Amino acid sequence: MILDFKAYLEAAKHTMYVLYYVAYDIEIAYEVAAEIGANFDFDGSSQLELDEFKKLVSYIADEYAEYVTNDDIEATFEAFDTDYNGGLDIHEGAVLIQAVCKEFAHTIADALYHHYTELATELDNLDATLADREALENEVNAMFNGQDSITWEQFRQGVEYAISEGELEFTVEQAEAVFDQLDTNDNQNLSQGEVVEGLIQWLTSVRTLVGSMVTAYKEVFATTTEEIEEQEETEAISQQIPYYEIQPEDESLPAEPVDQFRQRLYYVKMIVEEAYVIYHNDEYVASQIPDIAHELDFDEDGKIERHEFQALVSMLSGQLQLPMNKHQ
């Protein structure tokens, strides 16, 4: 079972890495956009119109159709159609692909981190419970109402009551099997000592299982920057190692992954729209040039050389968390 669980984590990690590679490598995003265009640009216009985009979404998100509304699709299309020409060209498509891949990678990371913290908390609780035998003995004594032992009939009545109150999902047959397993001396009675020992054995088994799952998480997600660099990943990807690690949950976002995606996509839409407005405001852009030139013209010769321009690109790409290499 643990091997299966670790294989599941490895698959999730691989998926997350692939998504991040696309999200932070524009060349790969262009390749994906080109492949999508080859399959869904039915009219050969070199861009996806809204009807073609809807067919693409329907194809890749068929099992989530109930969560994705027509308004969502149109809003996404409009947000990334930055030239407002009614179609997504390969450049707009690549940006959209990067945003979607980054979002889904974050969603996977958030879910994995949430599950890991739940398991780690459960492990701590189990350790605390097993370390306090006296508390277990007191709890069993309370269950027995101070009696030294109980009969099967008393045990059955207690189980039936708990089932009727919705406190147990046991059947009477399962309860009888548990009774027989705990009755180690086969005298048809359960002593407090037998129940305590049975609980400790069961809790120890659960602790072993949960501990193995926590260890699997740590082994699978113990990737370091050095290990990534040894795999000869690109500089742009290696700079994004913090995003590869399991991310903490964003408490400001909705609980459901699909709702989180919509919310974050809305944020992206706002940023894109704001950037588009600024880009087309010549007066605003012109007003910023003297300040930028003053900050980056290190040798004060009145112009920005290649190395100074690279510093500007590095600063902007760091703020946007979208690294660019020297060729770009």
N, C-alpha and C positions, 0 to 999 in steps of 0.2 A: 504493500500500500504506500509506504514512504517513497519507494522508488517511483511509483506512478505520480505521487504528489510532486516529487522533485522534477520529474519530466514535464509536468504541467507548468511549474515555475520557469524551467528552462525555455519552454515554448513561449510563455508570456514575456520573458526577458528578451528573447529573440525578436518577437513582434514589436516590442517597445523600441529596441535598437533600430530596427528597420525603419520604423516611423520617424525616429529622430534623425536618422541619416538623411531621409528625404526632406525633413523639415529644415535642416541646416545645410543642405548642399543643393544650391540652385540648379546645378547642372543635372543632377538626378531628377529634380522636380521638372525640369524641361523635358527630359526623356519620358517621364510618366505622362506629362501633358500631351506630348506628341503622340504617344501610343493611344491615349484616350481620344484625341482628335481623329486619329486614323479609324477608330471604331464607331465614333458617334457623330462625326461631322458629315451627316448624310448628304447635305447639299453641296459639299466641297467648297465652302466659302472661307476655309481656313480659320474659322472661329465657330464656337458653339452658340447658337441662338437659344432663346429661352426654352422652346419646345424640345430641342436636342438635349439641353441641360437637364430638363425634367426626366427625360428617358434615361439619362445617365444615373441620376439619383435613384430612380425607380429600380434600376438594375443592381446597383451596389448596396442599396439600403432596403431591399424588399422585405426582409424580416422585421424591419423597424418602421414599416409604412404607417402604422397606427400612431407613431410618435412624431412623424415628420409631416407637417401640413403643407398645403400648397402655398400659403403665405410665407412659411419658413423658406421654402425653396426659392420663391421670387425675391424675398428679402436678401438672401445670400447672393443670388445672381446679381442683383442691383448693387450690392455692396462691393463686389469685386469687378464689376463692369466700370472701371474707373474713367474710361473715356466716353462713357454714356452713348455708345454707338449701337447698343442692343445685342452685343455679342461678346463672348469671352475669347480673346485671342490667346496665343500660346504663352505670352508674357503674363497676362492676367490669370490664365489657368494655372501657371506654375506657382504664382503667389497664393492662389486659393488652395492648391494642393499642399503647399508648405504649411499654411494655417491649419488645415484640417488634420494633417499628419501630426503636427505639434500638439493639437488639442486632444486627439485620441491617445497619443503617447502619454500625455499628462493624466488622462482619465484612467488609463491602465495603471500608471504609477500610483495614483491616488487610491484606487481600489486595492492594490497590493499592499500599500502602506497601511490602509485601514485594517485589512485582514491580519497583517503581521502584528500590529499593535494589540488587536483583540487576542491573538494567540499568546503574545508575550504577557499580557495582563492575566490571562487564564493560567498561564504557567506560574506566575508569581502567587496567585491565589491558591493553586494546588500545593505549592511548596509550603505556604503558610499553614494550610489545613493539615498537611501531613506532619508538620513540625509540632503541632499542638494536639497530642494524643488525648490529653485530659479534656479538651473541649469536645472532641469526638465522643469520648465516654459519657460526658454529661448530656450530650445531645441524644445518644442512644438510651440513656437512663430515662430521659424525659419521654421518649417514644414508648418505652416500656411501662410508663407510669410508676416507676419504682420497683416493678416486679423483676425478679431474677431471670425469668424466662417466660416465653409465650408459646402457646400451642399453634398448630397449623390453622385451626378454626379462628383463633383470635387474629392471626396474621391475615387470613383471607378476608375477614370482616373489615379490617382496616384498609386493605387494598381496594375492596369493593366500594367503600365509602369515598376513598380518594379518587377513584375512577368516576364515580357519580358527580363529584364536585369539580371534575375537570382538572384535578391536580396531577393525575397520572395517565400516561398513555399505554400502560400495561394492560394485558388481558389477565384473567384469573389463571389461565394455563401457564403464562409466562411467570406469573408470581409464584406459582407452585414450583416451577423449575428453579427459581431463585431460592426459595425456601429450602429445597432439597440440597442445593449447592452450599448454602450457608450452614446447614445442619451437619456439621462434620462428624459428629459421633452417632448419627442416625438414630436418635432417640425420639424423633418426631416433635422435638421442642427446640426452640431457638433461645440460647442464652445470650445475655448482653455481650459476653466476651466473644462469642461466635460472630455476632453482627459487627462488632468493632473490628475484629480481624478481617472479616469479609470486606468491610468498607475500605480498610487500609490497602488490601490487595487490589481492589477495584480502582481506587484513587491512584495507586502506584502505576497501574497499567495505563490509565488515562494520562498520567503525568509523563510517562515514557513516550506515549504517542504524540502528545502536544509538544514535548521537548524536542522530539525528532523533527517535527514540522517547523519549529522555530529555527532549529539548526539548519534545515534545508534552505530556509529563507536567507539566513546569514551566508551560507556557502554560495548560493546562486547569485546573490546581490552584493558580494564582497569585492566587486570590480574596482580596481584602483586606476588612477591616471596612468601610472607606469605600465600597467598591463595593457591598457588600450594602445599606448604608444608603441609597445612591443609588437602589436598586431599591425603596425604601419598604417594606422588610420590617418586621414588627412589632418592638417593643423586645424582646420575649421571645426572638424568633429571633435578632436581631442580637447578643444577649448570648452566644449559643452558638457564635460563630464558631470558637473553638478546636476544637470538635468537627467542624466542617466540613472543616478541614484534614486532610491525610492523617495518620492516627494511627500511632504506632509499635506494633509487635507487643507483646502481653503475654506474656512468656516463661513465666508461671505457668500459662497456659492450654494445652489440648491443641492439636495441630497442625491437626486436621481442623475446618473451620468448624462442622459439625453438632455435634461434641463440645464445641466452644467454646460454642455456643449453649446446650447442655444444662447445662454448668458454670455459665455466667453466670445462666441461669434458676434454677438451684439457689440461687445467691447471692441473687437477687431474692426467691425463696420464703422464705429464711431471714429477710431483712429485713422482709418483709410479716408473717410470723408473729410476729416479735419486736415489731413495731409494734402488731399486733393485741392481743397480750398486755398491752403497756403501756397501750394505750388503754382496756382493760377493767379496769385496776388503779387503782381510785379513790384508794387510799392513796398510790400512787406519784405519780399526777398531782397530787394535792393537795400532796404534799411538794415538788414542783418549782415550784409557783405563787409562793411568796414570793421565791425566788431570781430567777425570771423578772421578776416585778414590780419587784424592787429594781434590776435591771439596765436595765429599759426605762422606768421611771417617771422620765424625765429631769428633770421639773420638781418631782418629789417632792411631788405633791399627793394621793397615795394612790390614784390611778386611772390607767388607761392610755387616753390619748386616741387619736384616729384616727391621727395621724402616728406615735405611738409603736407602735401596733399594726402599722402598715405596716412599721416597722423590724423588728419580730419576724418578719413574713411574709417580708421580704426576706432576713433571716438564714437562716431555715429553707429557703427555696427555693434559696438559694445552696448550702447544704450538701447538699441533695438533688439539685442540678443539674436542677431542674424549676421554671423561673421562672413566676411568676404576675403578671398585670397588676393594676392597681388595681381593675378591675371584679370580677375573681375574688375 
